[in-house]
Amino acid sequence: MSLEPGLTHELTLTVQESDTARHSGGETLPPVLSTPRLIGMLERTSHLAVLPYLDAGQTTVGTWVNVKHLAATPVGLEVRFHSELIEVDRRRLRFKVEAWDAVEKIAEGEHERFIIDIGRFNQRLEEKIHHGDTEKNS
């Protein structure tokens, strides 16, 4: 199996209080699916779409999101998240993403992810962490 445009994946989520704008942003916000939670689910859907096609030791990281949050979804409604791989450029993957609740389309946009080597990525993180140590000792 190869990683090619046309690959799709879907996830669903029943909106809970913990998924709402009110929960993350305060009592002045409505109890509806928050934009950060929406984007996180669209990213997760895209990541899971390609995960079975990656080599051992690889994963993907999100690098760009351009999403319109079109409509509010209250607690208790189910949301369906859809991702379609539309471009593969070596390690760069571009997705068309959308979401619907039981009534209407609630989001649409694009998302980009990069395929990374987990070992190399973790080594760079360690170097970054220890860079702070060398700065303190200078």
C-alpha positions in Angstrom: 0.0 0.0 0.0 1.3 3.5 -0.8 0.4 6.9 0.4 -1.5 8.5 -2.4 -4.1 11.3 -2.9 -7.7 10.1 -2.4 -7.1 8.4 0.9 -9.8 9.3 3.4 -10.6 8.8 7.1 -13.4 9.8 9.4 -13.9 10.1 13.2 -16.9 11.0 15.3 -17.2 12.8 18.5 -20.3 13.4 20.7 -19.7 17.0 22.1 -19.2 16.9 25.9 -19.0 19.9 28.2 -15.2 19.4 28.2 -15.1 20.0 24.4 -16.8 23.5 24.7 -15.6 27.0 24.4 -17.1 27.7 27.8 -15.0 25.0 29.4 -11.7 26.2 27.9 -12.4 29.9 27.7 -14.7 30.8 30.6 -18.3 31.3 31.6 -18.8 34.2 29.2 -18.5 31.8 26.2 -21.3 29.6 24.9 -21.4 25.8 25.7 -20.6 24.8 22.0 -17.8 22.9 20.4 -14.7 25.0 20.7 -12.7 25.9 17.6 -9.4 24.5 19.2 -11.2 21.2 19.9 -12.6 21.1 16.3 -9.2 21.7 14.8 -7.6 19.1 17.1 -10.1 16.5 15.9 -9.5 17.4 12.2 -5.7 17.1 12.8 -6.2 13.7 14.5 -8.4 12.5 11.7 -5.7 13.4 9.1 -3.0 11.8 11.2 -4.9 8.6 11.6 -5.6 8.4 7.9 -2.0 8.1 7.0 -0.6 6.2 10.1 -1.0 2.7 8.6 1.0 3.8 5.5 4.1 5.0 7.4 7.3 3.1 8.0 8.3 1.9 11.4 9.8 4.8 13.4 7.8 7.4 11.5 4.9 9.6 12.5 3.4 12.9 11.3 3.2 16.4 12.8 0.8 19.2 11.9 2.4 22.3 10.4 -0.4 24.3 9.0 -4.2 24.7 9.5 -6.6 26.9 7.6 -10.1 26.1 8.8 -13.4 28.0 8.7 -15.6 27.2 11.7 -19.0 27.7 10.0 -21.6 26.8 12.6 -21.9 26.1 16.4 -22.6 22.6 17.7 -24.1 22.3 21.2 -23.3 19.7 23.8 -24.9 16.3 23.0 -24.7 16.4 19.3 -22.4 14.1 17.3 -19.8 15.6 15.0 -18.4 13.7 12.0 -14.8 14.7 11.0 -13.6 13.9 7.5 -10.1 14.2 6.1 -9.0 13.5 2.5 -5.4 13.4 1.4 -5.2 15.7 -1.6 -1.4 16.1 -2.1 1.8 14.1 -1.3 5.0 16.0 -1.9 7.8 13.8 -0.5 7.3 14.2 3.3 4.7 17.0 3.0 1.0 15.9 3.1 -1.9 18.2 2.4 -5.5 17.4 3.4 -9.0 18.7 2.7 -10.8 18.6 6.0 -14.5 19.0 6.8 -16.9 18.4 9.7 -20.7 18.1 10.0 -23.0 17.8 13.0 -26.5 16.3 12.6 -27.9 19.5 11.1 -25.2 21.0 8.9 -21.6 21.4 7.8 -19.8 23.1 10.6 -16.2 23.4 9.3 -14.2 23.2 6.1 -10.6 23.9 5.2 -7.1 22.5 4.6 -4.4 21.0 6.8 -0.8 20.1 6.2 1.3 17.5 8.0 4.9 16.4 7.6 6.2 12.8 7.9 9.0 12.8 10.5 11.5 10.3 11.9 10.6 9.9 15.6 14.2 9.2 16.7 15.6 12.2 14.9 12.8 14.4 16.1 13.3 13.3 19.7 17.0 13.9 19.5 16.4 17.5 18.3 14.0 18.1 21.2 16.7 16.9 23.6 19.3 19.2 22.0 16.8 22.0 22.4 16.2 21.2 26.0 19.9 21.1 26.8 20.6 24.2 24.8 19.0 26.1 27.6 21.5 24.4 30.0 24.4 25.7 28.0 23.0 29.2 27.8 22.7 29.3 31.6 26.3 28.1 32.0 27.7 30.7 29.6 
